[in-house]
């Protein structure tokens, strides 16, 4: 604090056309806070300045989670994610149908992953997700861990997909076989999920990650499709 006032970060957008994106980020943070399910920065105020949306959030004092500390606290971090609000369900054959409408026909890698989703049908729970739940977005303070940067919140609205994201990045998983070998056993132990769910979530995450990096317009259309069916 400074002179009795809390320090804060003020977030805004470069153009009013993106007001809705930033407002959505703020609303996701407030929803998480209201449910008491995860430690995120408090939101102090929001509004319009010169037609552009702004909001102010708490400054978190701490350090980005190291790989070593993340390894030691992996189960605790997954427990954060397990507590995220859940609402709704979707079958993987329907998810595959959505993805098939946006993936390039000649990309054999993502074609094989969507094929798996179509033929190994699983019903997945839906809910609030961070969608970029990696170590750079986890801050270790003296008391607890905080999760920051919710600008992609809800992109991939499938419960526990954040846990897959975190474990894949943390363990440097290389491909589906590696996930089955090095990730799935711990994922099942932490979450109580089954192998089919763990595999389906990995396939969805990988397809969307490829779209995000290689085909951003297709990724945006995919996210919009998913959000319209929430």
N, C-alpha and C positions, 0 to 999 in steps of 0.2 A: 504494500500500500504506500501511497504518497500523500502526506498531510491528511491521513485518516481516510482517504478514498482508495478503493481497490484499483489496482492496475488492470487494464483490459486491452485486448486486441480488437480493433475495429475492422471489420471486413466489409468490402464493397465490391461492386462490379465495374468493369470498364465501360459498359454500355447498358442502358436501361432494358434492352432486349433480354438481358440475362438476369433480371430481377427475380424471376420465378425460380431459377436454379438456386440462387443464394437463399431465398426464403425457404425453399424446401430443405436445404441443409440445416437451417436454424430450427425448423419444425421437427426434423428428425431428432436433433439433439434434445429438444424440449420433451419430446415423446419418451425418449430413453430415460431422461431425468425423472419425469413424472412417474414412470413405472418402477424407478429405483433399481433397475436391473444392471446398470453399468456405470462406471465412473467416467464422466465426460465434463468438459468445461461448462460452467454455469453461463447462461445467457442473461445479460444485464438489461439490454434494451434493444429495440430495433425501430426502423422507420425509413422515411425517404429524405434524402438530401439532394437537391437539384434534380429530382426525378429518378435518382438511382437509389436502390435499396441498400441499406446498411444495417449491420447489427454488431453489437459489442459482446465479446465473450471473455471469460476469466483467463488470465495468464497463468499457465501451469509452470511452476518452478520445478525443474528436475532435469533428467538426462534421457536421451533416446535409449530405449531398451537395447542392451548389448546382446549379441548372439548367445553368449555364455549364460547370462541371466535369464534370457528367454527360454533356454534349454531347461534350466532348473525350475522355471515357473510355468512350463508349458501347460500342465493340467489346469492350473489356476486361470490361465488366459482362456483356455477352451471353456472353462466354467463361466467366465464372463459372457461368452457368446451363447452358451446354452440358455442363459437367462434372458436373452432378447425376446421381446413379445412375438408371439406366433398367432397367425390368423389365416385360415384358408389352406387349400391343398391343390396340387396340380400333378397330373401324371406325366411321366417322362416321355411317353409317346406324343403327348400334346406339346411338350417343350421342344421335342425334336421337330415337330411340324412347324413351330414358330421359327426355330433356328434354320431349318431347311429353306425357308423363304428368304433368308438374308445371306447365307454363306455362299461364296463363289462355287459354282458347280465343278470347277477344275481343281479345287483344293482338296486333295485326297486325304490329308490328315484329318481335317475337321469333318469330312464326309464320313470317315470310318467311325468317328466319335458319335456323330448324330445317329448313325446306323445302330450303334450299340444302345443308345437311349431308346430308339424305336422298338428294338427287338427284345430288350431286357426290361420290360415295363415295371416301374416302381412309382408309388405315390409318395410325393415329397410334401412336407409341410412348408408353408409360406409364412413370411413375416418380415420384420425390420432387419435389415442387414447394412453393414458398413460398406462392403464391396471392395475394400482396399485395406484389409486388416493385416498389415505387415508391421515389422518392427519399427520402421521410421514413423509410424503413426501411434506408437505406444510410448508414453513417457513414464519413467519411474521417478516418483517423488519420494520424500522421506517416509510417508505413510502408506502410499498405495500406488497402483498403476492407473494412468489416465489414458483414454483413447481420444485422439484428436482428428481433425480434418475429415469431416463427414460430407464432403462435397459430392461424393459418388454414392451417398446413402440410398439404398433401395434399388440400385441398378440391377442387382441379381437377387431378387426377393425370395431366396430359398434358404430356409432355416438350416444352419450349420455349414453353409457354404463358406462363411468367414473362417470357420475352423479349418476347413480344407485349405483355403488360401494361406492362412498363417502357417500351417504345418508344411505345406509345399515349399513356401519361401524359406522358412526356418531350416528345413532339412535339405533344401536344394534338390528336390525331387525331380528326376529326369524321366518323364513318360509314365504311362499308365502301369506298366509292369513294375516300375520302381515304386510307384505309389502303393500298389498292392503289397509289395514286399516290405517296404520300410515305413509306410505311413498308415495303412489300414489297420494293422493290429493295435496301435496306440489310439487311433481314432475311435475304434470300436470300444476300447477299454474306457476312454474318457467320456464317451457320449451314450453308450448303450445302443448305438445304431447297428444296422446289419451291413454285410459286405455289399449287397446290391445298392443300398443307399450311399455308402461311401464311394462306390465306383461311379454311380450316376452323378453325384455332386462333382466329382473330379472331372468327368467328361464335360459337364456344363461349364464349369469354371475354365477349362482349357479352351473350349470353342470360343467362349466370350473373350478370353484374354487374347486370342489370336485376332479376333475381330477388332478389339480395342486398339491393338498395336498396328495391324496391317490394313484394316478397312474401317476407319473411324466412323464414316457415314453409315455403314451397315450396322456397326455396333450401336450407334445412337438410335437407329430405327428399331433394332431389337429391344433395347431398353424401353423405348416408348411403347412398344407392343406389350411387353410384360407389365409395365405400369398401368396400362389401360385395362388390364384384366385383374388388377389387385382388388 
